[in-house]
Structure formats: C-alpha cells, structure tokens
Amino acid sequence: MATRTTQALQSAGVTRVLAPDDPGYASETSGFDLGIACSPDIVVAARAPADVAAAVAVASERGERLTILGSGHGLRHELHGGVAISMRALADVEVDTGKRSARIGAGAT
Ligand SMILES: Cc1cc2nc3c(=O)[nH]c(=O)nc-3n(C[C@H](O)[C@H](O)[C@H](O)COP(=O)(O)OP(=O)(O)OC[C@H]3O[C@@H](n4cnc5c(N)ncnc54)[C@H](O)[C@@H]3O)c2cc1C
C-alpha cells in the first residue's frame, strides 16, 4: 500500500516523498522527546503549499491516515504508519509593518 501511495504522491507532483530507509527521513521525523516513536510509512517533506495540498488529496483518496509534523516539540503520542506531512521547511515569517500584518509558515514554532 505504501508503494502505491508513494507513486500516487509522485504522480501528483510531490518531489520529497520519503520512506524509512531514505536519507532525510530520520531528520524529518525526529522530535524533542526521543522516547516518543515517530515512524510513519511515508513522509512528505513539504517544500511548498502545493505539496501539502497534493499530499492531503492523495491521502484522502487512498484512505491513508494523515498526520502533520511541525518541529516535534509538542508530539505527545507515538505515531506508527500512515502518511505524515512535515512542515519543517515551511517556516518563513514575513512581517509587513505597513499593513500591520504577518504571514507565518505552517512549520514555524
Ligand atoms: C522544552 C519545551 C519548551 C516548551 N515551551 C513552550 C512555551 O513556552 N510555550 C508554549 O506555548 N509551548 C511550549 N512548548 C510546547 C511546544 O513548543 C508546542 O507544543 C509547539 O506548538 C509544538 O510545535 P511543533 O511544530 O513542534 O509541533 P509538533 O510537535 O510537530 O506537533 C504538535 C501537534 O500539532 C500538530 N501540528 C503541528 N504543526 C501543525 C500544522 N502546521 N497544522 C496542523 N497541525 C499541526 C501535530 O500534528 C501535533 O498533533 C514547549 C515544548 C518543549 C519541549
């Protein structure tokens, strides 16, 4: 099932689709508390909002359990299997003082 989901994600244009043996998987799933296991079948290392949208659509179509990963400071439960979207790279913060507004990336903490 994971292989077909990986293929579906890649067909949907997601470039960083990681399995447990792939370089980068460990750093995307690591958290502050090393006693809490985090081992999804697939990690989408989102690099743009389009990656998130595509991953949500594919996971939904395929009935995959979906989890969001931030920087891993607040994970309280072990995670095994399913698809996780890592937001770590989407951590930009833009402040527009003129408009008194800010845009904060989904992976910023
Ligand atoms: C040493 C330490 C000190 C802390 N100090 C403070 C503090 O002073 N104040 C404070 O408020 N908190 C504090 N925290 C808690 C921690 O910073 C928060 O829980 C933080 O919000 C976790 O963010 P994260 O990106 O690490 O999320 P994760 O640990 O990756 O995820 C936490 C939960 O949020 C969900 N999630 C993460 N990102 C998203 C997203 N973009 N969209 C939807 N769901 C998402 C995850 O699925 C998960 O359920 C502290 C934690 C630690 C370990």
The ligand as an SDF file (V2000), in Angstrom:
LIG
                    3D

 53 58  0  0  0  0  0  0  0  0999 V2000
   11.3240   22.3070   26.1910 C   0  0  0  0  0  0  0  0  0  0  0  0
    9.9910   22.7790   25.6780 C   0  0  0  0  0  0  0  0  0  0  0  0
    9.5570   24.0260   25.9980 C   0  0  0  0  0  0  0  0  0  0  0  0
    8.3090   24.4920   25.5600 C   0  0  0  0  0  0  0  0  0  0  0  0
    7.9130   25.7460   25.8670 N   0  0  0  0  0  0  0  0  0  0  0  0
    6.7280   26.1820   25.4570 C   0  0  0  0  0  0  0  0  0  0  0  0
    6.2770   27.5080   25.7690 C   0  0  0  0  0  0  0  0  0  0  0  0
    6.9570   28.2600   26.4490 O   0  0  0  0  0  0  0  0  0  0  0  0
    5.0630   27.9020   25.3050 N   0  0  0  0  0  0  0  0  0  0  0  0
    4.2770   27.0880   24.5590 C   0  0  0  0  0  0  0  0  0  0  0  0
    3.1910   27.5180   24.1510 O   0  0  0  0  0  0  0  0  0  0  0  0
    4.6680   25.8470   24.2370 N   0  0  0  0  0  0  0  0  0  0  0  0
    5.8630   25.3830   24.6680 C   0  0  0  0  0  0  0  0  0  0  0  0
    6.2660   24.1170   24.3530 N   0  0  0  0  0  0  0  0  0  0  0  0
    5.3590   23.2650   23.5740 C   0  0  0  0  0  0  0  0  0  0  0  0
    5.6910   23.2790   22.0990 C   0  0  0  0  0  0  0  0  0  0  0  0
    6.5110   24.3430   21.7140 O   0  0  0  0  0  0  0  0  0  0  0  0
    4.3660   23.3640   21.4000 C   0  0  0  0  0  0  0  0  0  0  0  0
    3.6560   22.1870   21.5810 O   0  0  0  0  0  0  0  0  0  0  0  0
    4.5380   23.6440   19.9190 C   0  0  0  0  0  0  0  0  0  0  0  0
    3.3880   24.2760   19.4660 O   0  0  0  0  0  0  0  0  0  0  0  0
    4.7780   22.3790   19.1300 C   0  0  0  0  0  0  0  0  0  0  0  0
    5.0290   22.7440   17.7930 O   0  0  0  0  0  0  0  0  0  0  0  0
    5.7200   21.7580   16.7960 P   0  0  0  0  0  0  0  0  0  0  0  0
    5.8600   22.4660   15.4890 O   0  0  0  0  0  0  0  0  0  0  0  0
    6.9600   21.1990   17.4220 O   0  0  0  0  0  0  0  0  0  0  0  0
    4.5970   20.6380   16.5990 O   0  0  0  0  0  0  0  0  0  0  0  0
    4.6820   19.0710   16.6710 P   0  0  0  0  0  0  0  0  0  0  0  0
    5.3010   18.6170   17.9770 O   0  0  0  0  0  0  0  0  0  0  0  0
    5.3200   18.5580   15.4270 O   0  0  0  0  0  0  0  0  0  0  0  0
    3.1600   18.7650   16.6590 O   0  0  0  0  0  0  0  0  0  0  0  0
    2.3150   19.0440   17.7900 C   0  0  0  0  0  0  0  0  0  0  0  0
    0.8900   18.8080   17.3550 C   0  0  0  0  0  0  0  0  0  0  0  0
    0.4800   19.8560   16.4530 O   0  0  0  0  0  0  0  0  0  0  0  0
    0.1510   19.3120   15.1900 C   0  0  0  0  0  0  0  0  0  0  0  0
    0.6730   20.2630   14.1900 N   0  0  0  0  0  0  0  0  0  0  0  0
    1.9530   20.7070   14.0960 C   0  0  0  0  0  0  0  0  0  0  0  0
    2.0770   21.5860   13.0840 N   0  0  0  0  0  0  0  0  0  0  0  0
    0.8280   21.7120   12.5430 C   0  0  0  0  0  0  0  0  0  0  0  0
    0.2900   22.4780   11.4670 C   0  0  0  0  0  0  0  0  0  0  0  0
    1.0490   23.3170   10.7460 N   0  0  0  0  0  0  0  0  0  0  0  0
   -1.0360   22.3250   11.1740 N   0  0  0  0  0  0  0  0  0  0  0  0
   -1.8090   21.4980   11.9030 C   0  0  0  0  0  0  0  0  0  0  0  0
   -1.3710   20.7440   12.9390 N   0  0  0  0  0  0  0  0  0  0  0  0
   -0.0680   20.8480   13.2440 C   0  0  0  0  0  0  0  0  0  0  0  0
    0.7880   17.9330   15.1460 C   0  0  0  0  0  0  0  0  0  0  0  0
    0.0810   17.0380   14.3050 O   0  0  0  0  0  0  0  0  0  0  0  0
    0.6860   17.5000   16.5980 C   0  0  0  0  0  0  0  0  0  0  0  0
   -0.6060   16.9980   16.9200 O   0  0  0  0  0  0  0  0  0  0  0  0
    7.4980   23.6450   24.7740 C   0  0  0  0  0  0  0  0  0  0  0  0
    7.9590   22.3650   24.4390 C   0  0  0  0  0  0  0  0  0  0  0  0
    9.1830   21.9240   24.8820 C   0  0  0  0  0  0  0  0  0  0  0  0
    9.6600   20.5510   24.5260 C   0  0  0  0  0  0  0  0  0  0  0  0
  1  2  1  0
  2  3  1  0
  2 52  2  0
  3  4  2  0
  4  5  1  0
  4 50  1  0
  5  6  2  0
  6  7  1  0
  6 13  1  0
  7  8  2  0
  7  9  1  0
  9 10  1  0
 10 11  2  0
 10 12  1  0
 12 13  2  0
 13 14  1  0
 14 15  1  0
 14 50  1  0
 15 16  1  0
 16 17  1  0
 16 18  1  0
 18 19  1  0
 18 20  1  0
 20 21  1  0
 20 22  1  0
 22 23  1  0
 23 24  1  0
 24 25  2  0
 24 26  1  0
 24 27  1  0
 27 28  1  0
 28 29  2  0
 28 30  1  0
 28 31  1  0
 31 32  1  0
 32 33  1  0
 33 34  1  0
 33 48  1  0
 34 35  1  0
 35 36  1  0
 35 46  1  0
 36 37  1  0
 36 45  1  0
 37 38  2  0
 38 39  1  0
 39 40  1  0
 39 45  2  0
 40 41  1  0
 40 42  2  0
 42 43  1  0
 43 44  2  0
 44 45  1  0
 46 47  1  0
 46 48  1  0
 48 49  1  0
 50 51  2  0
 51 52  1  0
 52 53  1  0
M  END
$$$$
